Amino acid sequence: MNKLYTTIAIVFAFMIYVNVELYRDKMAIEKTNDELLGKIERLNQDFAKNNQIIADNEQSKRELENESIKRQERINEQLKNNYCANERVPAYIADSLYNRAKSLRQSTDTSQLIK
């Protein structure tokens, strides 16, 4: 009978040990889960903030482009009656202006940054 009680006590102690270890594992998993959820939330906030920055930059780009178009139209209107307006522009000046405009447009092109 003592062997039976001893066996039952050992099995009972082993069950308690297993339950305690399972509880500790569960707590560790919940802690890790909470940490990961916090990181995901911070990443989502960063993502939303970055998307807002991109949208603001795109809006600013459109506004600057519209302003540039309006200015160009005013310049064209002012040059319409100017005697120099119909003169040929030397190639080196035209190339220089073209390259400068091209580099300015490339520096404001955010579509490549998004990829």
C-alpha positions as CSV (number, residue, x, y, z in Angstrom):
1,M,0.0,0.0,0.0
2,N,2.9,2.3,0.7
3,K,4.2,1.8,-2.8
4,L,0.8,2.8,-4.2
5,Y,0.8,6.0,-2.1
6,T,4.3,6.7,-3.0
7,T,3.5,6.3,-6.7
8,I,0.4,8.4,-6.4
9,A,2.4,11.1,-4.6
10,I,5.1,11.0,-7.3
11,V,2.6,11.2,-10.1
12,F,0.8,14.0,-8.3
13,A,4.0,16.0,-7.8
14,F,4.9,15.4,-11.5
15,M,1.5,16.7,-12.6
16,I,2.0,19.8,-10.4
17,Y,5.5,20.4,-11.9
18,V,4.2,20.0,-15.5
19,N,1.3,22.4,-14.8
20,V,3.7,25.0,-13.3
21,E,6.0,24.7,-16.3
22,L,3.1,25.1,-18.7
23,Y,1.9,28.1,-16.8
24,R,5.3,29.7,-17.0
25,D,5.5,29.0,-20.7
26,K,2.1,30.5,-21.2
27,M,3.1,33.7,-19.4
28,A,6.3,33.9,-21.4
29,I,4.4,33.5,-24.6
30,E,1.8,36.2,-23.6
31,K,4.7,38.6,-22.7
32,T,6.3,38.0,-26.1
33,N,3.0,38.4,-27.8
34,D,2.4,41.7,-26.1
35,E,5.8,43.0,-27.1
36,L,5.3,42.0,-30.7
37,L,1.9,43.6,-30.8
38,G,3.4,46.8,-29.4
39,K,6.1,46.7,-32.1
40,I,3.4,46.1,-34.8
41,E,1.5,49.1,-33.5
42,R,4.5,51.3,-33.6
43,L,5.3,50.2,-37.2
44,N,1.7,50.9,-38.2
45,Q,2.0,54.4,-36.8
46,D,5.3,55.0,-38.5
47,F,3.8,53.7,-41.8
48,A,0.9,56.0,-41.5
49,K,3.2,59.0,-40.7
50,N,5.4,58.2,-43.6
51,N,2.4,57.9,-45.9
52,Q,1.2,61.3,-44.8
53,I,4.7,62.8,-45.5
54,I,4.6,61.2,-48.9
55,A,1.1,62.6,-49.6
56,D,2.2,66.0,-48.4
57,N,5.2,66.0,-50.6
58,E,3.2,64.9,-53.6
59,Q,0.7,67.8,-52.9
60,S,3.6,70.2,-52.6
61,K,5.1,68.9,-55.8
62,R,1.8,69.4,-57.7
63,E,1.4,72.9,-56.2
64,L,5.0,73.8,-57.3
65,E,4.4,72.4,-60.8
66,N,1.2,74.4,-61.1
67,E,2.9,77.5,-59.9
68,S,5.7,76.9,-62.4
69,I,3.2,76.5,-65.2
70,K,1.5,79.7,-64.3
71,R,4.8,81.5,-64.2
72,Q,5.9,80.1,-67.5
73,E,2.6,81.2,-69.1
74,R,3.1,84.7,-67.7
75,I,6.7,84.7,-69.1
76,N,5.4,83.5,-72.5
77,E,2.7,86.3,-72.5
78,Q,5.3,88.9,-71.6
79,L,7.7,87.6,-74.3
80,K,5.0,87.5,-77.0
81,N,5.5,91.1,-78.0
82,N,9.3,91.2,-77.2
83,Y,11.6,91.5,-80.2
84,C,14.1,89.1,-78.6
85,A,11.6,86.4,-78.1
86,N,11.7,85.2,-81.7
87,E,15.5,85.2,-81.8
88,R,17.3,81.8,-81.8
89,V,18.8,80.9,-78.5
90,P,22.4,79.6,-78.7
91,A,22.6,75.8,-78.3
92,Y,24.9,75.9,-75.3
93,I,22.4,78.1,-73.4
94,A,19.5,76.0,-74.5
95,D,21.3,72.8,-73.5
96,S,22.3,74.3,-70.1
97,L,18.7,75.4,-69.4
98,Y,17.4,72.0,-70.5
99,N,19.8,70.1,-68.3
100,R,19.1,72.3,-65.3
101,A,15.4,71.9,-65.7
102,K,15.8,68.1,-66.1
103,S,18.0,67.9,-62.9
104,L,15.4,69.9,-61.0
105,R,12.6,67.6,-62.1
106,Q,14.6,64.5,-61.2
107,S,15.4,65.8,-57.8
108,T,11.7,66.3,-57.0
109,D,10.6,62.9,-58.5
110,T,9.4,61.0,-55.5
111,S,8.0,58.0,-57.4
112,Q,11.4,56.4,-57.5
113,L,11.7,56.8,-53.7
114,I,8.4,55.0,-53.0
115,K,9.6,51.8,-54.7
